[in-house]
Amino acid sequence: MRKKIIILSSFAAAIAAVVIVFSTVKHTNNVKPQDAAQAKKSASTNKYQSVKNELAAEFSKKDYAKVVVENNVATSDLPESHTEVRVIVKHKANIQAIMEAQSAINNNRATPDQKRLIYNIQQKVKKAAAKLKKGDAVSFGYPFNGDLEMVAYSTNEREIIPMVDPQS
């Protein structure tokens, strides 16, 4: 139990440090498209690449997760074809910590640290999704039984997975 608390505390501290570093980074684009159609396509591509890069900076440290952009995605939650930026947790210890936190939340037995862990992830996903065009999404999950178990899932209009209340 003590080891889990240390791992969760370390993970929460790492997320806080990444947030601080991330909030100071500024991005610039020097792309000069030749026509209006190319400009629109380039701006859209840059938007998704920018969101992908921001999420990768947050979550790809020390092989924590991979971030991919998938086009023409349709899910049960979002059946219309859309583009999705996916953060997929890879590190086994982090998968275990997130899985335990999500399970504890689902069973109303979560510690404040577990709630904050999931809430912080959901906040980052929500913030990134706000930068995408209508209908597109950002998801955060981990591999589980051959599928992707989602912890956070948002569009620029709503949270598909409800936000955890870190105060309850």
LOFITI-963230 format. One record per residue (C-alpha): x, y, z. Coordinates in steps of 0.1 Angstrom, whole numbers, padded with zeros to 4 digits, always signed. Each point is the difference from the previous one (the first is absolute). Example, Ala and Ser with C-alpha at 12.3 -4.5 7.8 and 13.67 -1.06 7.14 Angstrom:
+0123-0045+0078 +0014+0034-0007 
***
This chain:
+0000+0000+0000 +0028+0024+0009 +0017-0007-0033 -0032+0008-0019 -0003+0033+0019 +0036+0008-0009 -0006-0008-0037 -0032+0020-0001 +0016+0029+0018 +0030-0001-0024 -0024-0002-0030 -0020+0030+0013 +0031+0020+0006 +0013-0009-0035 -0033+0012-0016 +0002+0032+0020 +0035+0006-0012 -0009-0006-0036 -0030+0024+0003 +0023+0027+0013 +0025-0006-0028 -0027-0003-0026 -0017+0033+0010 +0032+0019-0008 +0005-0015-0035 -0010+0021-0030 -0005-0013-0035 +0004+0020-0033 -0009-0010-0035 +0019+0013-0030 -0019-0018-0027 -0008+0021-0031 -0026-0020-0021 -0004+0009-0037 -0038+0001-0003 -0032+0001+0021 -0008-0037-0001 +0036-0009+0009 -0001+0026+0028 -0032-0016+0014 +0015-0035-0002 +0033+0011+0014 -0017+0019+0029 -0020-0031+0009 +0030-0023-0002 +0020+0025+0021 -0028+0001+0026 +0000-0037+0005 +0038-0003-0001 +0002+0028+0025 -0025-0018+0023 +0019-0032-0005 +0033+0016+0008 -0015+0017+0032 -0014-0033+0012 +0033-0018-0008 +0019+0026+0020 -0023-0007+0029 -0002-0038-0001 +0029-0014-0021 +0027+0006+0026 +0019-0032+0009 -0020-0021-0023 -0033+0007+0019 -0023+0001-0030 -0002+0004-0037 -0021+0025-0018 -0016-0006-0034 -0024+0018-0022 -0026-0022-0016 -0023+0011-0029 -0034-0013-0009 -0007-0014+0035 -0035-0011+0011 -0007-0012+0035 -0031-0009+0019 +0002+0033+0018 +0008+0020-0031 -0016-0019-0030 +0007+0028-0025 +0033-0003-0018 +0025+0023+0017 +0037+0005+0007 +0013-0011+0033 +0032+0008+0019 +0007-0031+0022 +0023-0002+0029 +0007-0037+0008 +0018-0008+0032 +0028-0024-0005 +0020-0003+0033 -0013-0029+0020 +0003+0016+0034 -0019+0030-0012 -0027-0022-0016 -0003-0017+0034 -0003+0032+0019 -0026+0015-0023 -0019-0033-0001 -0001-0001+0038 -0010+0036+0003 -0028-0004-0026 -0013-0031+0017 +0001+0017+0034 -0020+0029-0014 -0025-0023-0016 -0005-0017+0034 -0001+0032+0020 +0031-0009+0019 +0025+0023-0016 +0026+0019+0020 +0004+0037-0006 +0033-0008-0019 -0018-0024-0022 -0027+0025-0008 +0025+0027-0007 +0020-0023-0023 -0031-0007-0022 -0013+0036+0002 +0034+0014-0011 +0000-0023-0030 -0036+0009-0009 +0008+0037+0003 +0030-0003-0024 -0022-0019-0025 -0028+0025+0003 +0024+0029-0006 +0016-0017-0030 -0035-0009-0015 -0011+0037+0003 +0026+0008-0028 -0015-0024-0025 -0028+0005-0024 -0036-0009+0008 -0006-0038+0002 +0037-0010+0003 +0013-0014+0033 +0029-0007+0023 +0001-0033+0019 +0022-0014+0027 +0001-0037+0008 +0020-0031+0006 +0000-0034-0017 -0023-0025+0017 -0011-0034-0013 +0008+0009-0036 -0019+0033+0002 +0007+0035+0012 -0015+0008+0034 -0008+0037+0000 +0007+0022+0031 -0006+0033-0017 -0019+0008-0033 -0010+0035-0011 -0011+0020-0030 +0002+0038-0002 -0036+0001+0011 -0003-0026+0028 +0017-0027+0021 -0011-0034-0012 +0013-0015+0032 -0013+0021+0029 +0027+0019+0020 +0009-0014+0034 -0007+0024+0029 +0033+0002+0018 -0017+0015+0031 -0026-0027+0006 
***
